[in-house]
Amino acid sequence: MRARVQEIVFDCAGPAVLVRFWAALLGGTPVDRSPDWSYVDPPGFVRLAFQRVPEGKAAKNRVHLDVEVADPVAAAEEVLPLGARRSGAPVTDEQGTFQVMVDPEGNEFCFVTG
């Protein structure tokens, strides 16, 4: 069997808020299918969907997105007004630089250099 990822779904408290954050970050038009389900189709990427759940986020994500940017430090500055926040300082190693970030509901993601 060969399968294909159709979408990545985030559990959250506020789908309409998160879809707008990720649409601003990655591009695409946010769609609110219902108060409990929103999605965005970022150009060149799989659909990101956001579904309302009653429980809050309790621990670090087991999966996160690495978002490639030219400058992780500058990218971090640009998303702070959208509700993101930094998690620690930028890290540079032999593979490049990355900055761990947190979206408005606490989901971790990283800005990385290519």
Secondary structure as the mmCIF struct_conf table of DSSP 4:
data_model
#
loop_
_struct_conf.conf_type_id
_struct_conf.id
_struct_conf.beg_label_comp_id
_struct_conf.beg_label_asym_id
_struct_conf.beg_label_seq_id
_struct_conf.end_label_comp_id
_struct_conf.end_label_asym_id
_struct_conf.end_label_seq_id
STRN STRN1 GLU A 7 CYS A 12
BEND BEND1 ALA A 13 ALA A 13
HELX_RH_AL_P HELX_RH_AL_P1 PRO A 15 LEU A 26
BEND BEND2 GLY A 28 GLY A 28
STRN STRN2 VAL A 31 SER A 34
TURN_TY1_P TURN_TY1_P1 PRO A 35 ASP A 36
STRN STRN3 TRP A 37 VAL A 40
TURN_TY1_P TURN_TY1_P2 PRO A 43 GLY A 44
BEND BEND3 PHE A 45 PHE A 45
STRN STRN4 ARG A 47 ARG A 52
BEND BEND4 PRO A 54 GLU A 55
HELX_LH_PP_P HELX_LH_PP_P1 GLY A 56 LYS A 57
BEND BEND5 ALA A 59 ALA A 59
BEND BEND6 ARG A 62 VAL A 63
STRN STRN5 LEU A 65 GLU A 68
BEND BEND7 ALA A 70 ALA A 70
HELX_RH_AL_P HELX_RH_AL_P2 PRO A 72 VAL A 79
HELX_RH_3T_P HELX_RH_3T_P1 LEU A 80 LEU A 82
TURN_TY1_P TURN_TY1_P3 GLY A 83 GLY A 83
STRN STRN6 ARG A 85 ARG A 86
BEND BEND8 GLY A 88 GLY A 88
STRN STRN7 VAL A 91 ASP A 93
TURN_TY1_P TURN_TY1_P4 GLU A 94 GLN A 95
STRN STRN8 GLY A 96 VAL A 102
TURN_TY1_P TURN_TY1_P5 PRO A 104 GLU A 105
BEND BEND9 GLY A 106 GLY A 106
STRN STRN9 GLU A 108 VAL A 112
#
